[in-house]
Amino acid sequence: MKVLFSAEASDLLETLPEVLPEKVYFNFEKDAAKYAKTLADDIARHLPYKERRVAPRRYAKYSEGLLYAVFTTNKRMSWYVFFHAYMYDNETVFVVDHLTNNRRFVF
């Protein structure tokens, strides 16, 4: 199994270290960068094993036929990871298309 990130998802993860301190979620960009890296690593490592659901219709603006899984990083923050799962050369490939959080202040 392989997890890949679309350009949009990669861009969102790359902007986290700048956005999170602005929204006063982290005091320092260094801590926010560590948080973003940990989140990306967690998604890459655990997405194939997470419970997945069909994404609500309102997320079709990102892509048709999306699935999603929830990643909880702490008691106040959950991330919703929207993705597609494909079979390629007898291997399941997960492509993360978008992510957002329960606070809705980042994206």
DOFI-953492 format. One record per residue: residue number from 1; residue in one letter; z, x, y of N, C-alpha, C in turn. Coordinates in nm, 4 decimals. Layout:
BEGIN
[NUM,A,[Z,X,Y],[Z,X,Y],[Z,X,Y]]
...
This chain:
BEGIN
[1,M,[0.0000,0.0839,-0.1176],[0.0000,0.0000,0.0000],[0.0000,0.0886,0.1242]]
[2,K,[-0.0722,0.0385,0.2233],[-0.0879,0.1160,0.3461],[-0.0691,0.0223,0.4656]]
[3,V,[-0.0050,0.0723,0.5701],[0.0138,-0.0047,0.6928],[-0.0567,0.0693,0.8056]]
[4,L,[-0.1449,-0.0014,0.8743],[-0.2177,0.0530,0.9888],[-0.1861,-0.0309,1.1119]]
[5,F,[-0.1975,0.0293,1.2288],[-0.1733,-0.0407,1.3543],[-0.3040,-0.0507,1.4313]]
[6,S,[-0.3352,-0.1703,1.4810],[-0.4531,-0.1869,1.5663],[-0.4295,-0.1119,1.6964]]
[7,A,[-0.5347,-0.0971,1.7748],[-0.5213,-0.0295,1.9048],[-0.4231,-0.1050,1.9937]]
[8,E,[-0.4288,-0.2371,1.9924],[-0.3377,-0.3170,2.0756],[-0.1925,-0.2963,2.0328]]
[9,A,[-0.1660,-0.3024,1.9032],[-0.0289,-0.2837,1.8543],[0.0212,-0.1436,1.8865]]
[10,S,[-0.0641,-0.0444,1.8708],[-0.0253,0.0933,1.9048],[0.0074,0.1060,2.0530]]
[11,D,[-0.0746,0.0441,2.1371],[-0.0496,0.0476,2.2819],[0.0837,-0.0181,2.3165]]
[12,L,[0.1133,-0.1308,2.2520],[0.2398,-0.1988,2.2777],[0.3587,-0.1091,2.2414]]
[13,L,[0.3492,-0.0445,2.1270],[0.4575,0.0455,2.0849],[0.4698,0.1657,2.1778]]
[14,E,[0.3570,0.2151,2.2273],[0.3601,0.3302,2.3177],[0.4185,0.2961,2.4542]]
[15,T,[0.4074,0.1711,2.4967],[0.4619,0.1323,2.6276],[0.6109,0.0990,2.6218]]
[16,L,[0.6659,0.0795,2.5041],[0.8083,0.0446,2.4935],[0.9017,0.1422,2.5650]]
[17,P,[0.8833,0.2733,2.5491],[0.9758,0.3649,2.6169],[0.9778,0.3504,2.7693]]
[18,E,[0.8700,0.3002,2.8272],[0.8655,0.2788,2.9718],[0.9201,0.1416,3.0100]]
[19,V,[0.8893,0.0412,2.9292],[0.9230,-0.0964,2.9631],[1.0703,-0.1279,2.9383]]
[20,L,[1.1241,-0.0820,2.8278],[1.2627,-0.1181,2.7931],[1.3656,-0.0742,2.8981]]
[21,P,[1.3574,0.0485,2.9531],[1.4530,0.0830,3.0597],[1.4339,-0.0016,3.1869]]
[22,E,[1.3090,-0.0371,3.2176],[1.2829,-0.1209,3.3347],[1.3507,-0.2568,3.3213]]
[23,K,[1.3554,-0.3079,3.1988],[1.4158,-0.4383,3.1724],[1.5647,-0.4266,3.1423]]
[24,V,[1.6198,-0.3077,3.1610],[1.7606,-0.2770,3.1443],[1.8066,-0.3010,2.9999]]
[25,Y,[1.7171,-0.2805,2.9065],[1.7566,-0.2878,2.7665],[1.8103,-0.1515,2.7221]]
[26,F,[1.7558,-0.0452,2.7811],[1.8050,0.0905,2.7595],[1.8228,0.1552,2.8953]]
[27,N,[1.9195,0.2443,2.9053],[1.9406,0.3145,3.0312],[1.8469,0.4329,3.0474]]
[28,F,[1.8073,0.4936,2.9352],[1.7280,0.6150,2.9420],[1.5997,0.6013,2.8611]]
[29,E,[1.4918,0.6557,2.9160],[1.3633,0.6503,2.8478],[1.3679,0.7243,2.7139]]
[30,K,[1.4491,0.8294,2.7064],[1.4624,0.9061,2.5823],[1.5153,0.8167,2.4696]]
[31,D,[1.6156,0.7337,2.4998],[1.6706,0.6419,2.3997],[1.5693,0.5341,2.3629]]
[32,A,[1.4956,0.4857,2.4601],[1.3932,0.3848,2.4342],[1.2810,0.4423,2.3486]]
[33,A,[1.2471,0.5689,2.3711],[1.1424,0.6334,2.2900],[1.1873,0.6458,2.1445]]
[34,K,[1.3123,0.6804,2.1249],[1.3670,0.6905,1.9893],[1.3661,0.5523,1.9222]]
[35,Y,[1.4033,0.4495,1.9964],[1.4032,0.3121,1.9464],[1.2621,0.2698,1.9051]]
[36,A,[1.1624,0.2979,1.9898],[1.0241,0.2611,1.9604],[0.9728,0.3335,1.8362]]
[37,K,[1.0053,0.4599,1.8228],[0.9632,0.5360,1.7048],[1.0280,0.4811,1.5786]]
[38,T,[1.1558,0.4503,1.5869],[1.2268,0.3930,1.4720],[1.1670,0.2584,1.4327]]
[39,L,[1.1344,0.1762,1.5313],[1.0722,0.0464,1.5047],[0.9372,0.0645,1.4353]]
[40,A,[0.8534,0.1529,1.4882],[0.7213,0.1773,1.4280],[0.7347,0.2300,1.2854]]
[41,D,[0.8276,0.3215,1.2648],[0.8494,0.3764,1.1303],[0.8988,0.2687,1.0345]]
[42,D,[0.9882,0.1832,1.0831],[1.0414,0.0750,1.0005],[0.9304,-0.0222,0.9601]]
[43,I,[0.8449,-0.0557,1.0543],[0.7320,-0.1443,1.0246],[0.6410,-0.0788,0.9211]]
[44,A,[0.6058,0.0459,0.9427],[0.5156,0.1167,0.8508],[0.5748,0.1269,0.7102]]
[45,R,[0.7030,0.1451,0.7012],[0.7684,0.1648,0.5712],[0.7981,0.0333,0.4990]]
[46,H,[0.8369,-0.0710,0.5737],[0.8907,-0.1911,0.5102],[0.8038,-0.3165,0.5180]]
[47,L,[0.6979,-0.3169,0.5990],[0.6154,-0.4367,0.6114],[0.5646,-0.4893,0.4768]]
[48,P,[0.5182,-0.4044,0.3860],[0.4678,-0.4588,0.2587],[0.5727,-0.5349,0.1776]]
[49,Y,[0.6995,-0.5126,0.2036],[0.8062,-0.5722,0.1237],[0.8780,-0.6866,0.1941]]
[50,K,[0.8433,-0.7101,0.3195],[0.9077,-0.8163,0.3968],[0.8525,-0.9523,0.3564]]
[51,E,[0.9378,-1.0544,0.3721],[0.8896,-1.1911,0.3539],[0.7882,-1.2190,0.4637]]
[52,R,[0.6756,-1.2751,0.4275],[0.5723,-1.3030,0.5273],[0.5443,-1.4519,0.5324]]
[53,R,[0.5074,-1.4952,0.6506],[0.4770,-1.6361,0.6739],[0.3455,-1.6461,0.7497]]
[54,V,[0.2872,-1.7635,0.7457],[0.1661,-1.7887,0.8242],[0.2089,-1.8041,0.9696]]
[55,A,[0.1398,-1.7352,1.0575],[0.1743,-1.7387,1.2004],[0.1451,-1.8761,1.2588]]
[56,P,[0.2294,-1.9214,1.3516],[0.2032,-2.0481,1.4204],[0.0673,-2.0447,1.4904]]
[57,R,[0.0083,-2.1593,1.5058],[-0.1269,-2.1733,1.5626],[-0.1400,-2.1079,1.7008]]
[58,R,[-0.0330,-2.1067,1.7795],[-0.0422,-2.0506,1.9156],[-0.0732,-1.9008,1.9158]]
[59,Y,[-0.0535,-1.8337,1.8031],[-0.0831,-1.6904,1.7949],[-0.2272,-1.6639,1.7518]]
[60,A,[-0.3053,-1.7685,1.7323],[-0.4466,-1.7514,1.6968],[-0.5237,-1.6828,1.8093]]
[61,K,[-0.4677,-1.6794,1.9306],[-0.5348,-1.6100,2.0410],[-0.5456,-1.4605,2.0138]]
[62,Y,[-0.4591,-1.4081,1.9270],[-0.4660,-1.2664,1.8908],[-0.5642,-1.2438,1.7764]]
[63,S,[-0.5700,-1.3389,1.6844],[-0.6618,-1.3300,1.5715],[-0.6397,-1.4508,1.4819]]
[64,E,[-0.7418,-1.4921,1.4129],[-0.7303,-1.6038,1.3188],[-0.6674,-1.5561,1.1887]]
[65,G,[-0.5934,-1.6441,1.1242],[-0.5396,-1.6151,0.9924],[-0.4282,-1.5121,0.9884]]
[66,L,[-0.3529,-1.5014,1.0965],[-0.2447,-1.4030,1.1011],[-0.1259,-1.4442,1.0141]]
[67,L,[-0.0610,-1.3443,0.9632],[0.0689,-1.3595,0.8976],[0.1703,-1.2925,0.9882]]
[68,Y,[0.2979,-1.3190,0.9660],[0.3984,-1.2458,1.0421],[0.5223,-1.2205,0.9576]]
[69,A,[0.5965,-1.1193,0.9989],[0.7240,-1.0842,0.9380],[0.8209,-1.0520,1.0511]]
[70,V,[0.9495,-1.0685,1.0235],[1.0522,-1.0470,1.1251],[1.1283,-0.9184,1.0933]]
[71,F,[1.1440,-0.8347,1.1943],[1.2222,-0.7113,1.1846],[1.3373,-0.7225,1.2837]]
[72,T,[1.4581,-0.7193,1.2354],[1.5757,-0.7284,1.3211],[1.6283,-0.5869,1.3436]]
[73,T,[1.6308,-0.5458,1.4704],[1.6742,-0.4097,1.5013],[1.8224,-0.4023,1.5360]]
[74,N,[1.8773,-0.5110,1.5854],[2.0212,-0.5201,1.6105],[2.0563,-0.6676,1.6250]]
[75,K,[2.1811,-0.6990,1.6534],[2.2209,-0.8399,1.6543],[2.1610,-0.9198,1.7705]]
[76,R,[2.1022,-0.8516,1.8680],[2.0416,-0.9223,1.9813],[1.8890,-0.9213,1.9814]]
[77,M,[1.8270,-0.8383,1.8982],[1.6815,-0.8225,1.9081],[1.6133,-0.8330,1.7729]]
[78,S,[1.5138,-0.9193,1.7688],[1.4261,-0.9303,1.6522],[1.2826,-0.9137,1.6995]]
[79,W,[1.2037,-0.8482,1.6173],[1.0623,-0.8268,1.6474],[0.9786,-0.9065,1.5492]]
[80,Y,[0.8768,-0.9720,1.6013],[0.7845,-1.0496,1.5200],[0.6557,-0.9697,1.5110]]
[81,V,[0.6233,-0.9298,1.3905],[0.5081,-0.8433,1.3655],[0.3975,-0.9284,1.3054]]
[82,F,[0.2852,-0.9381,1.3753],[0.1720,-1.0192,1.3327],[0.0661,-0.9283,1.2710]]
[83,F,[0.0170,-0.9676,1.1547],[-0.0705,-0.8777,1.0796],[-0.1645,-0.9534,0.9870]]
[84,H,[-0.2601,-0.8798,0.9334],[-0.3489,-0.9262,0.8260],[-0.3235,-0.8379,0.7047]]
[85,A,[-0.3445,-0.8925,0.5880],[-0.3355,-0.8156,0.4642],[-0.4715,-0.8237,0.3953]]
[86,Y,[-0.5257,-0.7084,0.3599],[-0.6561,-0.6993,0.2965],[-0.6448,-0.6191,0.1669]]
[87,M,[-0.7363,-0.6460,0.0768],[-0.7505,-0.5610,-0.0414],[-0.8678,-0.4671,-0.0145]]
[88,Y,[-0.8463,-0.3390,-0.0324],[-0.9512,-0.2391,-0.0123],[-0.9345,-0.1322,-0.1184]]
[89,D,[-1.0356,-0.1132,-0.2001],[-1.0302,-0.0152,-0.3102],[-0.9057,-0.0336,-0.3970]]
[90,N,[-0.8801,-0.1584,-0.4350],[-0.7646,-0.1925,-0.5200],[-0.6303,-0.1568,-0.4581]]
[91,E,[-0.6254,-0.1515,-0.3263],[-0.5015,-0.1223,-0.2557],[-0.4846,-0.2262,-0.1456]]
[92,T,[-0.3624,-0.2737,-0.1274],[-0.3354,-0.3672,-0.0185],[-0.3166,-0.2883,0.1102]]
[93,V,[-0.3914,-0.3288,0.2119],[-0.3839,-0.2650,0.3428],[-0.3354,-0.3707,0.4425]]
[94,F,[-0.2294,-0.3371,0.5139],[-0.1739,-0.4254,0.6158],[-0.2153,-0.3711,0.7520]]
[95,V,[-0.2754,-0.4574,0.8335],[-0.3172,-0.4165,0.9675],[-0.2355,-0.4964,1.0690]]
[96,V,[-0.1487,-0.4261,1.1402],[-0.0644,-0.4893,1.2425],[-0.1513,-0.5114,1.3656]]
[97,D,[-0.1615,-0.6384,1.4072],[-0.2453,-0.6736,1.5214],[-0.1676,-0.6926,1.6508]]
[98,H,[-0.0436,-0.7386,1.6387],[0.0343,-0.7699,1.7588],[0.1822,-0.7724,1.7220]]
[99,L,[0.2663,-0.7500,1.8200],[0.4089,-0.7699,1.8001],[0.4718,-0.8188,1.9282]]
[100,T,[0.5782,-0.8924,1.9123],[0.6544,-0.9434,2.0256],[0.7999,-0.9527,1.9814]]
[101,N,[0.8867,-0.9896,2.0726],[1.0284,-0.9967,2.0366],[1.0878,-1.1303,2.0747]]
[102,N,[1.2094,-1.1551,2.0302],[1.2757,-1.2810,2.0579],[1.3201,-1.2942,2.2033]]
[103,R,[1.3248,-1.1848,2.2759],[1.3669,-1.1894,2.4164],[1.2490,-1.2230,2.5084]]
[104,R,[1.1305,-1.2010,2.4621],[1.0058,-1.2291,2.5325],[0.9975,-1.1644,2.6707]]
[105,F,[1.0794,-1.0626,2.6952],[1.0707,-0.9979,2.8260],[0.9846,-0.8723,2.8229]]
[106,V,[0.9438,-0.8276,2.7067],[0.8690,-0.7031,2.7012],[0.7196,-0.7274,2.7139]]
[107,F,[0.6665,-0.8210,2.6381],[0.5210,-0.8397,2.6362],[0.4833,-0.9804,2.6749]]
